[in-house]
């Protein structure tokens, strides 16, 4: 099942099988992997960013092959919930996506995100190559030096391991189940906390936030 695919990109080569198996095969697109707590919310945020053409919710960083949601949320697999993003570099750069990512999470929280606690909900940037690592590390250093945040940035920058797409029921959840999604997001306190952490910079780069 595809996650959100914008009409402009209806050319079928960016199908789920290709995206999940070999990101590099889709020439001309950039890819990013971010863990920002609940993947429903990360997917919803980045689906609104101009230049993002697809988002896939999934799991990364643990020791199990083909983990299930139950495996991951049991906190025994070592995986984080994450989202893999396909984007058009001529519209939005990887560096810009990282700046958006920071302002859509609480990067000072080492224990999870918002109401969701545990390693599987902690933040991380998963670099796909050396260039991405350099960009991510420079961005984190700049953020740390800015003094914008009240606490230290605890989000690690890690080399990307195998990304496993989550079950179909988790893809595009914000559009398939909008009432449940909005109820969850509000009651988890995600947006309220981001506004408390970031002030006027909260959700910068995400239209409609």
N, C-alpha and C positions, 0 to 999 in steps of 0.2 A: 504494500500500500504506500502510495506516495504521500509525503507531507505536502505542505502548501507549495504549489508550483504556479507561478504567475503566468497569466495568459500570454505575455510576450514570449515566454520561453517554452511554448507548447511543443517545440520540436522534441521528438520523443527520445533522442539519444541521452537525455539527462534523466533516464528512468531510474527507479529505485535499485534495480539489480546492478546497474553500472555504478551508481553513486556509492552503494554499499561495498562493492567489491574492489573498485579501483578509482579513487578520486582523481588521480592524475590522468585518467583516460579521457576526461571531459576537457579537452584542450580549450584554453581561453578563459576558463573559470578559475577563480581562487577558492581556497577552502580554509576554513578555520574551525577549531574545536574548542568550545568553552564549557566549563562546568560552573553553573551558577545557582545551585540549589535545584528546586523542582524544574524538571526539563519542560513541563507544560508551559511554564511562565517564560523561560528563556526563549523557547520557540516562538511564543506569542510576541514577545518584544522584538525579536530580530526579523520576524516576518513583516514588520512595518518599516524596516529600514530600507530606504531607496538603494537599489543595487543588489540586494539580497534576492536570490532567485529560488532558493530551496533551503529548508531546514529539516533535519532528521533528528529525532530524539533517540538516545541510546545510552550505552554503558561503556566505560573505558577505565583502564588502569588497574584492573584486578588480576586474579590468578585463575579464573574460570573461563573456559570456552563457552560461548553461547549462553551467557547467564540470563536468568529470568528476572523479572521485577522482584519476585519474592527472594531470590538469591541476593540481589543487590541491597534491598531494604532490610534484610536480616543483619546487615553489617558484618557478614562473614566472608564476602567475596573480594573485598578490597576495591571494588569498582565504584566510580562516581556516576551519578546521573549527569549526562552531558548532551550537548547539541552540536551536530556537525552542520556547518553553514556553507552553502555554495554562493559565491558572489561574483559580481562583474567588477574587476579591478578598475576599469575605466570610469566607473560610477562611484564606488566606495573602496577605499584602500584597506588593507589589513590593519594598518596603524589606526585608521579611523574606527574600525570595528572594535579594536581593543579599548579605545577611549569610550566608546558607547558601552561596552561590556562593564568597565569599571563602574560607571554611573547607573548601572541597572542591578547592582548587587551591593552587599555590604562586605567589602574586601578586608575589613578588620575583624571579622568573625571566624575564629578557628574551629568552632564546634558544629557548624552547619549553616543554614540560612533561614532566618525568620523563625517560623514555628517548627520547621523540619530540622531535627538534630541528628547528628551522626556523620561519619566519614562520607557516606554516599551522597550527602547533601552539601559537602564543603566545596568551596570555589577552587578553580584551577584553570590555567591556560595551558593547553596541550599544543606545543609547537610541532609543526609538521616538517620543518627543516631548519637549518642553521640561520637563515635569514629571518624566519619568524621568531626564533628565539632571541635574536639580537633586537628586533623591533619590540618584542614584549618586555625584555629586560630593561631597555631604555625607557619605555613607557612607565614601568613600575618605579624605576629610579626617579623619574621626573615627578611622579605622583607622590612618592615618599618625601621628596625635597620641597614640595609645594606647601606642605602644612595644612592642606585643605581638610584632611581627615583628623579626627580626634585621637585615633589610635594607629598603631603600626599596620602596614599592609601585610597580611599573612597569606595571601593567595600565592601558591607556588606556580612556577613556570616549569613544566615538565615536558619531556620528549613524548610525543604521541605514540601510544601503543595501539593494538588492534581495537578498532571501534566496532561495537556490536549494536546494530539497530534494535531498538526496543520493540515490543509487541505492537501489532497494528492498532490496538485500542488506545495506545498512548500517543500515536501520531496525530498531529493536528487537533489535539484535544480541545483547544480553546474555541475552535470553530465547530467541531462535531458535538460538543457538550457545553455550550456557552453558559448555561445557568449554573451547572455544577462547577465549571471552571471559575466563574466570577465569584461564586460563593466561597470557594476554596481560597482564591487569591486574597479576597478582602479579609477573611477570617484568619488567614495566616499572617496578616500584618505586613506583607511584602512592601507594598507601596508606601505605607506610613513610615516604615523603618528606613527605606531608601531616602525619603524626603528628610527624615531626621539626620541621616548620615551626611547627605550631600547638599541639602538646602536648595538654592537656586539652580544647582547643577544636576539635580536629580533627573534621571531619564533623558539627559541631553543627547540629542541625535535620534531619538525615537519619536517619530511624529504621532501626535494624538495623545501623548502621555500627560 
